[in-house]
Amino acid sequence: MPRALPLALGQLPPRPAGAPLSGFTAEVERMLLDSPGTRMAVFPELHLFGVTGPPDEAAGVLREAAEPLAGPRVGELAQLAGDLGIWLLPGTVPERGPKGELYNTALAFSPEGRLVASYRKVFPWRPTEPYDPGDRFVVFDAPGTGRIGLAICYDAWFPEVARHLAWLGAEVIVNPVMTTTPDREQELVLARANAIANQVFVVSVNTAGPVGTGHSLVVDPEGRVRTEAPSTEATVLADVIDLDDVTRVREHGTAGVTRMWAHFTDTDRPIELPLYGGRIDPRRWHPAPSPGAAS
């Protein structure tokens, strides 16, 4: 059986910080009406927390809005996912850490209404963004389908993020973005490059204009763009991806020839990585198996 995952990506303007979640609920419900059969709804970075003004002022708004993951906001979003019976990835939220840290945190909720994953952005866009960085990579399983990895916006510029997510078994990397700057064109190249270099799907959903620069897209494990928003305008992209494509590409190679995950043998010597104070161990190079993939 194909491991199909019907997706809907909401390239939409951000909602004002502090706005009631009822407006977001209406957005999700409209998306499901327009794209029936959707199993996973994905929204941009900070979609629920549109802030404007100077960086210091925006940082103050975000700190005021921040809640711990055990707070009421996460509970409401979990209930929404459960009520609609979908995988809900509502973008990112300002999370208050146990010592008062401010994290930019991506959330994933299951169709049963549970928070199944939270990922704190490892690479905040410095010096502008006020967040404390996260310290780990996060994947989660969609039973019967496959494994999903989370990365946030600027994380895409660091190939270590996509590589580690793929090594942890991710077959899809979901990258919520709030890019307002002129470098979205480069991000589109990076989305394809990360897909090619790791043989994974990449789902990059950006904020719509006039705040964001749009051009959300879905890329397949060989780097081909499956669907893309052609402009900055608000839109919903729908696609059905088959995670068995990841298995096929890794087994037979990109374009039928390149299988970089099968490059090393157990008799190869480790390669030192002075930048990281570590090494590539050939015996550890293989990605973790996805529980949804055929054995």
N, C-alpha and C positions, 0 to 999 in steps of 0.2 A: 504494500500500500504506500503511495506517495506520502511524504511528510509535508503536506501542504499547510501553509500559514497565510491566511487572508489578512492583509494589512490595510489600514487606513492611516494616512499621515495628514495631520492638520496643520498646514502652513497658514497660520492665522495671526492677526495682531495680538499682542499680549493683553491679558486682562489686567485692569488696574489692581495694584496691591491693595489688599483689604476688601476687595469686592466679594460679595457672597458667592459661595460655590454653586448656587442655583443657576447662575449664568453659564458656568462651565458645564454643568449637567445638561443644559439645553444644547450646548455646542456638541457634546458627545452624542446626544440622542439624535440630533440632525445628521451627524456624520453616519450613524448607523442606519438611518432611514435612506440616505443617499447611497450608501455602500452596504447593502444587505449581505449578510454572511460574514462580515468582518469579525475576526477573532481577536485581533490586537489593534488597539487604537493608540497612536503615538503623537505626542505634542512637543513643541519646541522647549528649549531651555527657558526657565523662569516664565513660562506661559501664564502662570497664575499670579505673577508678581512684576507686572510692567512698571518700571520706575523711570522717571526722567529727571533732568536737572544735573548739576555738578556731581562728580563722583562722591564727594564727602556727604552731600545731601542724600544721594541714592543709597550709600552705605548705611546711613542712619535709618532710612525707611526699611531696608532689609533686616537690620539688626532688630528693629522693633517688631517686625513681622515674624522673626525666627521662632520656631517651636522645636522642642525635642521630638523625636520620632514617636514617642508615646503620647504626644499631644492630640488634641481634638481634630486637627486638620487631617492627619493621616487616617484617623478613624473614619472621617466622613468620606475620604477618597476610597478607602477600602470598601465601605458600604456601597458606594456608587458602582464600583467594579462588580461586586457581588450581585447587586440589583439588576445590572445589565448583563451579567454572565459573560464578561469579556476579560481579556488581558488588558489592563489599563496602564499605560506609561504616560503620566500626565505632565511630563517635562521634569523640571527640577524645582526644588523648594529651598528656601533658606532654613537650614537646620541649626538649632542651638545645641552645641556640644555640652558634655557634662561639666566642663570647666569654663563655660562661657564662650567657647569657640564659635565662629560663624562658618558653616560649611555650605557649599552649593551642592545639593544632594539630589541625584536622580532616584526615582521611586518606580517600582514595578509591583502591580497588584494582580492577583490571580482571579479567575472567574468565580472562585469560591469566596472572594472578598477578603483575602489575606495579603498582607505586605510580604512579598517573597524575596525582595531584594532592595537594598539601598546602597548607593554608590556615591561617595564624596569625591568631587572633582579633584584629581591629583595635580593637575596643572592649571591653576587659576591664571587668567590673562593679566600678568603683572606689567606695569605697576597699577593698572586701573582698577582691577577687581579687588574687593576687600577681604576675600575669603581665606580661611586657613586651608591648607592643602590636605586632601585625604592621603592615606598611606597604604592602600591595597586595591587590587583589581577585583572586580565582582562579576560573576556569571550566575545565571539561574536557569532552571530546567522548566520547560513547558512539556509536561508529560505527554508522550505519544508523538511529539513533534521534534523537539531538539533542545539545544542549549543556546541561550542568548547572553551576550556580553554587553556591558554598559560603558560608554565613554561620553564625555561631555565637551562639546565645542572644541576648545583649544587643545584638548587631549589628542585630537586627530593629527596635530602637527608633530607629535612625538611617536615615532614608529614603535617604540618599546611598549606602548599601551596596547595597540592592536595585536602585536606579536604575543604578548602575555595572555591576552584574552583568548586568542586562538589556541595557545598552548594549554590553557585551562579547559579547552573543549568547545569554546564558542563557535557556532556555525553562522550566527548572525551577530553583527555589532550594531547596536542602536546608538546613534550619536545625535542627541538633541542639541540644537544650536540656537544661539541668539546673536548672529553676526550682523552688526550694523555698519561695518567698515568695508572698504573697497576690496578686501582680500577674499571675498567669497569665491571668485574665479579660481584662486589657488586651492581653496578648500575642496572644490569639486575635483580637482586633480588628485588631491590627497585621498579623497574618498575612493576613487578608482585604484590608486596605488596601494592603499591598505587592503582593499579587496583582493587585488592581484597577488600581493606579496604574502598574503596569509590564506588565500583560497577560502574566503568567507563572503557572505553577503554583508553589505554595508548599507544601513538605512540612516540617512542624514536629513533631519527635518529642521528647517530654519524658520524664523519668525517672518511674517509677511510685512510689507511696507505699510505705512511709511517709516516704521521703526527699523525693521530688518530688511535684509537684501534678498530674501526668498531663495529661489532655485533649489528647493528640496529635491532629493532624488533617492532612488533605490538602485544599487549596483550589485551585479551577480558575482559569483566566485571567480570568474575569469576577467572581471573588470569592465564588463559591458553594462551600460546604463539601460536599465529596464524601463524606467519611467522617470520623468523629471518635470518639475514645474517650470514653465518657460519664462517666468518673470517674477517680479516681487509681489504680485497681486495675491490676495487671499484665495486659497483653493484647498481642496482635499484631493490627495493622490491615493488611489486604490491599486493594490497589486496582490497577486497570490504567488508567493514564492514557495519553491519545493526544496526543502533542506537536503533531500537526497542528491541535489546537484553538487553540494559540497563533497559528499562521499564520492561521487563520480569523478569530479575534477581532481581530488586528491589521489584517487586510485589510478586514473588514466593520464593525468597531467593537464596543466593549462595549455589550451590549444592542442591537446593530445600529446604533449611532449615534456612539459616541465613539471617535475614533482619534487619541489624543494623540501617538503616535509619527509621525504624518503632519502634525502641526500647522504646522511651519515651512516656508517656501519659501526657496530659495537667495537670494532678493532681500531677505529680512528682515534688519534690522540686528542685530548681536550684542546680547545683553542682559547688562549688567554684573552680576556677583555679588560685591558688596563683602565679604560674609562669607568667601568663599573666595579673594579676590584673583584671581578668574578671571572667566569669562563663559560664557554659552551661545552657541555658534556654530551658527546654523541649519544650516550645511553639514555639521556633525558630529553632528547630533541623532539620526540614524537608527541603530538597533541593528545590530551586526555580523550578517551572515547566519549561520545555523546550517548546518553542513555536512550535517545530516540533512534539512533542509527542501527541498521541491521548488522548483526555480528558476522 
